[in-house]
């Protein structure tokens, strides 16, 4: 048998015996004749170290452990031993049960779980379309493990080095594991030391009948943690139901209570391969929805929950409410939750149940911040869950977490990163895992687009060269992360702006006036940090975003600085108006755009010298000869072309005149506070209208 990087020779004889191990130990290859032939082909590229038949939920498989040669391990970051699953019947065998079986082998079987690669495995199937089937499954479940598929037909026809590497590349290199957007469904790509501790803590609260709260920024990984918690409870034979509140806020509080009962019953009604517990076949709930009218809903909910509890072997029921802002008082998009008493009545019903029957249920709420349990009153009534739980925030990754995540995922897509890059990722993105993965995804796409050979080493110089581009490409993600603060928690957003624009001293002055709780939330998100009594924004890309977006909102004290800023804002608006008018004329009149421009300017001025300067020039040059005041007249002259952009003609004219009359270069004296405020309103009107120009 070859001992170098080249392919190993065929070492399987006709009886299904294969040589394995340095001593030439022979092991019996199990499975069908086809499975033995397939493993024979695979053994050309490594050692077969283990083989057995196994039944799982009435389906028969043969499993084999494959030790790839050094070349394959290095090229594709394969573990010392890879699981190979072979189907033992001629029917299509790849379905959820197969993935459950793989999970069982890799995680639940003490005999194997610490020796096999946790991310990659091989599946050999009788279906000739197995590659397409698994490819489609990968699209539907992007965070699932990496399954390298082969059909028996192609294996028995002969597995060459070229075929094997092409298949490995298609599964490992051509899939952007950094760019995953969906919450994780399992722990294959789960990273972060603190997150595992959080799952254990929340599981412990469930076992003890306590309530939990999980909070943090958008895209920080809350739903992934909840998914893994649900998996743990399912495997332990517990009862858990998950509710994404963005789907339910349309319902009234009493209808939502009914929906909770329906969803629990539906989840456990039939025997589910993933669940260890199910409702009896003859179990039925009363179907009459009228039982959940506003008068009877709390009693009906309590009785139905008790019925489910007894039918599910007296197992405590955990209710998980994700995206809690959607049904929160003052934060919901639906008025009956946001302003009326739905939140009050809903949580009164919940509290009544867990106070009367503490063994029956507990709940976990997740969202951006714990405002829902910090409000002492809802419409002048006591909040039923005020201080009902301890809030846990999801922290950002530290250096070790970032290095582990980026290097681990990188190896599976054939990328290696110089050490300094991990430090830069922490500095630039503060350890926010989603932001960091998206930046790494951009690097991965560059390598793919440039057709550079993998494995590929990304140098610190390459990162430095493109770092500003990466930050610019993250603008949309940052807006998504901060958007929930801007929409639901404006005080937090304004405090963050003050810190970004005016610094720690201004921030500390602001929090002296009843904003300590708001500052505590920002610290909990790890958006800001406190060092020796001063506050700083923790994520440099967010700091840069806020400074760029609100560059004109920084507090200035000297008139010279204010004069400079007025000039910059006016010039920016003027240039955008010129672009707008130019684009409109060219779109409407094409080559005659300059002729139309000169004709219209004649109506606005008696200055023949300006017309003379415009006439011989090209269109762009003619546009540059326009005075600022003429831009207003040109837009008024064709108002129907611009009314959708500026919307209000009166405001347009008034604010334009204000900007034109308060030209900083025409005023040597300082403006009054009132004049500054009027000018600022005028600037903001045009900046908002022209934001996309």
Beta strands, then each sheet from edge to edge (+ up, - down):
strand 1: 17-20
strand 2: 25-28
strand 3: 46-56
strand 4: 59-68
strand 5: 82-87
strand 6: 120-125
strand 7: 146-151
strand 8: 212-215
strand 9: 239-244
strand 10: 317-322
strand 11: 361-367
strand 12: 377-378
strand 13: 381-382
strand 14: 391-393
strand 15: 415-417
strand 16: 456-458
strand 17: 528-531
strand 18: 534-537
sheet 1: 1+ 2-
sheet 2: 3+ 4- 5+ 6+ 7+
sheet 3: 9+ 10+ 11+ 8+ 14+
sheet 4: 12+ 13-
sheet 5: 15+ 16+
sheet 6: 17+ 18-
end
